[in-house]
Amino acid sequence: MKKLLSVLLAIVLAFALAACQSGGNGNDVFDGSLAEMIEAMYEVKDPGIAVGDVEIDLEDSDAVKAFTGLDDASGITEIAVSESMIGSQAYSLVLVRVADSKDAKAVAEAMAAGIDPWKWICVGADDLQVVGQGDVVMLFMVSTSLSDAVTSQEMVDAFQSLRGGNLDIAL
C-alpha cells in the first residue's frame, strides 16, 4: 500500500512539475524588465556584432527622441536600448513599455514616424521594423550591409518568440 501511494504521489508530482515548466497553455509572455528581454532576445538571436546597453533617462527628451523617435516619454514606463559599439555600424534595438497597452499602437506609429534611421555619422539603417505585443513596443533598425550577421526580421522573430508568438502591431 505504501509503495502504491509513493508511486501515485511521484506520478502526480511529475505531472505538476511538467505543467509548471511548460507554462500550461504555450502562450507564455516574457514579463521581465526590458533590459532582461533584450538579453533573452540575444540568446535567441545573437546579433553577430559588438553591442552595448544605452541608459535612457525618461526625463531627457533629446535622448528619448534620438533613440525612440518619440517627442517625449509621456505614457512610457521603461525604455531599454542596445546599440552597436562601433559607430560605423547602423544597429539599434529599442524596447519601450507603455503604461497602458491601449496606447501601444499609437506609440509604435509615433516611433516609426519619428525615428531617424540616419542618426549615425556616415551610415544609416535601411532595414527597419516596429512591432508590438501587449504593453511592449520594439523598434529595430539595421543596415542591410550587416545582413550576414542580423536582419530586422530575425530580431522580430526573436521578440515574437519571447512575447508568446503573437504580434499585436507590425509596421
N, C-alpha and C positions, 0 to 999 in steps of 0.2 A: 504494500500500500504506500509506504513512504517513497519507494522508488518510482512508482507511478505518479505520485504527487510531484516529486522532484522533476521528472521528465516533463510533466504538464506545465509546471512553472517555468522551466527552461524554454519551452516552446513559446509560451506567452511572452516571456522576456525577449526572445529573439524577434518576434513579430513587432513588439513595441519599439525595439531599437531600430529595426528596419524602417518603420514608419517615421521615426524621428529623423533618420538620416536622409530619407528621400524627400522630406518636406510634405509628404502627403499627396498633394494634387499635381505636382510637377510644374506649377506656375510660380515658383519662389521668386521673389524680387529682392535683390541685394539692397539692404537698407542701412549699411554703414555710412560713415562720412564720405563726402565726395572724394577726398584725397585717398581714402581706402578703396573707393570704387575705381579710381584711376590705377592704383596698384593692381587690383584684381583684373582690370582690363588688360594690363600689360602682361599678366600671367596667361591670359587667353591669346593675346597677340602682341608679341614683342615688336616695338616699333623699328628695331634694327638700327637705330641711331642713338647718340647720346642725348638724353632728355633730362630735364630737371624741373622741380616744382617751383612755381612762382607764387609768392604770397600776395594776395589781393586784399586790400583794406576796403571794405564796403563803403566807407565814407569818402574814399578817394575817387571822385567821379572821372578824373582823367584816366586812372588805371582801369576802372570798370569799363570805360568806353574803349580803351585800347585793346583789352583782352576779350571783352564780350560783345562789343558793338552797341551796348545799351548806354543810354544817356546818363542813367543813374541806377542805383541799386534798389529802387522802390519795389517792394514786394519780393525781394530776394533775401533769402536767409543764409545762403552759403555759396561760395564760388571756389572752385579748385581749378588750377591751371597747370598744364605741363607743356613745356616748350623745348625746342631744340637748344642744346647748349652751345651750338655753333651757329653764329649769326647769319651765315650764308645758306642756311637750310630753312626753308619756309615750312614750319611744322608747328601746329598749335592744337592742343586738345583742351577744351574748356567744358566744365560741367557746372551747371547753375541749378540750385534748388530754389524753387519758388515757394512762397508762404502758402499759396492756395493753388492747388493743381488746376483749378478752372482757368487760371491765368497763364498756364504753360504755353498754350498755342500763341497767344499774343506776344509773350516774351520771346519765343522761338522766332517768330516773324520779325520782331524788332532786332534780334541778334543777326539774323540773316541779312536784313536790310542795312544795318548799321556797321557791320564789321568791315575793316579794311584789309583785304587779302594781300595788299602790298605794303603792310606796315613795317616790313623788314627793309634794310638797306640793300638794294640791288637784286632782291629776289621777291617772288610773290607766290601765293598759293593759287593754283588753278583747279584743284580738286577739293571741293568744299561741300559739306553736308551739315544740316541742322536737323536733329531728331529729338524726340522726347517720349517719355513714358512716365505717367503719374506726375510727380512733382519735380522731376529731373529733366533738364534740357541739356543736350550735348551739341556743341559746335566743334566740328573737326575740320581743319583745313591743312592741306599739304601740297607741296609742289609735285607735279607728276614726274619730275626728274628723280624723285625718291620712290617711284612706284615699284622698283625691285625690292625695296625694304618694307613699304607700307602704303596702303591706299585708304581713302576715306571709307570705302565700303567694308574693308577689313575691320576698321575701328568701329563702324556702325554695327557690324556683326558681333563684335566683342561686347559692345554696350548692350545690344539686344539680348545676348545670352545671359548677361547679368541681371537684366531687368525683366526676366520671365518670358522672353521670347516674343513679346508683343511691343509694337510701337504705336503710340497714340498720335505722334506727329512725325512727319517725314517731309522735309522741304529740300 
